[in-house]
Amino acid sequence: MAEAEALGTTEADMIAVRLSAQEVEMKAAEASVAPLVQGPPSLRESTREAECGAELGSEASRAAEATRVEAQRLKEKAEASRVEAQHWKETTEASRVEARRWEQKAKESEAEVTRAAEASVAV
């Protein structure tokens, strides 16, 4: 979870994806459960059951697609965050290298000033 947070994905995003996936699984399971046998249904009941089954299947499909889209969005967001983090890591390292280079130049300048001062005192 800490890695997901570091990549900009919040715990709420992860919970929402898990809940959506669970909801899709539950609706799909409900749609696949056969009703209790209580005698032959009337034509009207059979038609209504078929319509309900089709609605649940369609709703489950839409929910599954929405979950896939959301998961893809979160994956892309995490990848973008990873790329940005890598950029900042590289920028930070370049800044450190530049700072060390300037520190080295300052030390060399100080040494040159010290040598010049010593040479002028010796003269």
Secondary structure as UniProt FT lines:
FT   HELIX           2..6
FT   TURN            7..8
FT   HELIX           11..32
FT   HELIX           43..122
//
